[in-house]
């Protein structure tokens, strides 16, 4: 089975078969993830060359330039709890969570995609409000960190 086929099978199992598209050497599924009242567009991609799965979650938060340093500190802090993936913050203040999975010649089954999407969702669901309050200028990184449970 190919990485593209794995993404297509995940889309079918998840009820997103109508959203699956194959283009530019990738199988793509775009869908939305809900974090409370916030909806984030997400994209799962599978490539056969290079052999890779990708997940992008576009957070519906726009950071002010004055908050970029605080946000980068938040990202660095939460990476301690993140087994894989990363945040990007562009010059316009848009925040994207990205995860890449490569397994070499091992062909993944849909459980790899399920796990990738599920873990990213749980991680972002837990940290979403913190990222939002720092990005919106309500708290600095230090103020946000002080509010975290001490355990």
C-alpha positions as a printed Julia matrix, in Angstrom:
151×3 Matrix{Float64}:
   0.0    0.0    0.0
   1.17   3.54  -0.66
   1.21   6.55   1.65
  -1.36   8.19  -0.65
  -3.63   5.14  -0.35
  -3.21   5.19   3.45
  -4.48   8.78   3.56
  -7.38   7.87   1.27
  -8.34   4.92   3.5
  -8.14   7.15   6.59
 -10.4    9.67   4.85
 -12.96   6.95   4.09
 -12.89   5.58   7.64
 -13.18   9.1    9.12
 -16.11  10.1    6.89
 -14.02  12.51   4.84
 -13.99  10.48   1.59
 -15.68  13.35  -0.23
 -12.76  15.6    0.78
  -9.95  13.34  -0.48
  -8.04  14.63  -3.49
  -4.94  13.4   -5.2
  -2.76  16.09  -6.76
   0.9   17.0   -7.19
   2.01  13.52  -6.11
   0.13  13.67  -2.81
  -3.08  12.4   -1.31
  -4.76  15.29   0.5
  -7.63  15.55   2.96
  -8.68  18.97   4.22
 -11.07  19.15   7.16
 -11.84  21.23  10.25
 -10.88  20.62  13.88
 -12.87  22.25  16.66
 -11.18  23.57  19.79
 -14.08  24.76  21.91
 -15.68  27.57  19.96
 -12.71  27.85  17.64
 -12.52  26.01  14.33
  -9.15  25.32  12.71
  -8.65  24.15   9.15
  -6.45  21.04   8.99
  -4.77  19.14   6.18
  -3.43  15.57   6.09
  -1.11  14.75   3.2
   0.51  11.52   2.1
   3.42  11.32  -0.35
   4.94   8.27  -1.98
   8.07  10.19  -3.02
   9.38  11.08  -0.54
   7.58   8.54   1.65
   5.97  10.83   4.18
   2.79  11.75   6.0
   2.14  15.37   6.96
  -0.37  17.12   9.18
  -0.98  20.86   9.16
  -3.36  22.59  11.57
  -3.92  26.28  10.87
  -4.82  27.95  14.16
  -7.5   30.65  13.94
  -5.31  32.97  15.99
  -3.45  35.93  14.59
  -0.59  37.13  16.76
   0.41  40.75  17.07
   4.03  41.44  16.12
   4.66  42.7   19.63
   3.77  39.2   20.91
   6.06  37.17  18.65
   8.8   36.74  21.28
   6.29  35.74  23.97
   4.68  33.23  21.61
   8.01  31.7   20.68
   8.68  31.24  24.39
   5.29  29.53  24.79
   6.11  27.22  21.85
   9.5   26.35  23.34
   7.9   25.67  26.71
   5.17  23.38  25.38
   7.63  21.45  23.17
   8.69  19.72  26.39
   5.3   17.96  26.37
   5.18  17.34  22.64
   6.63  14.09  21.3
   6.71  15.42  17.74
   5.55  18.34  15.65
   6.33  22.02  15.62
   4.75  25.43  15.41
   5.51  28.02  12.8
   4.76  31.71  13.15
   4.94  33.74   9.97
   5.48  37.47   9.49
   1.71  38.04   9.33
   1.2   36.47  12.76
  -0.4   33.29  11.47
   0.29  30.15  13.52
   0.5   26.67  12.03
   1.13  23.37  13.78
   2.97  20.91  11.53
   3.93  17.29  11.97
   5.85  15.06   9.54
   6.06  11.27   9.82
   8.48   9.23   7.76
   8.77   5.48   8.12
  11.24   4.69   5.37
  10.18   1.6    3.45
   7.57   0.62   6.04
   4.11   1.27   4.68
   1.88   2.78   7.37
  -1.67   1.7    7.95
  -4.43   4.12   8.86
  -3.7    3.77  12.58
  -0.58   5.91  12.02
  -2.71   8.73  10.59
  -5.31   8.3   13.35
  -2.6    8.51  16.01
  -0.94  11.51  14.35
  -4.2   13.47  14.13
  -5.45  12.35  17.55
  -2.29  13.24  19.45
  -2.0   16.61  17.72
  -5.64  17.35  18.56
  -5.22  16.44  22.25
  -2.03  18.5   22.5
  -3.54  21.57  20.83
  -6.82  21.26  22.68
  -4.88  21.41  25.94
  -2.65  24.36  24.92
  -5.01  26.3   22.64
  -6.28  28.78  25.23
  -2.75  29.56  26.44
  -1.53  30.26  22.93
  -4.6   32.43  22.3
  -4.23  34.6   25.42
  -0.54  35.23  24.78
  -1.08  35.92  21.05
  -3.91  38.35  21.79
  -1.75  40.47  24.12
  -3.73  39.56  27.24
  -0.76  37.89  28.96
   2.99  37.78  28.58
   4.77  34.44  28.51
   5.81  34.86  32.15
   2.26  35.76  33.25
   0.88  32.75  31.37
   3.5   30.44  32.88
   2.65  31.68  36.39
  -0.96  30.58  35.87
  -0.01  27.0   35.05
  -0.51  24.29  37.67
   2.69  23.79  39.67
   2.6   19.95  39.51
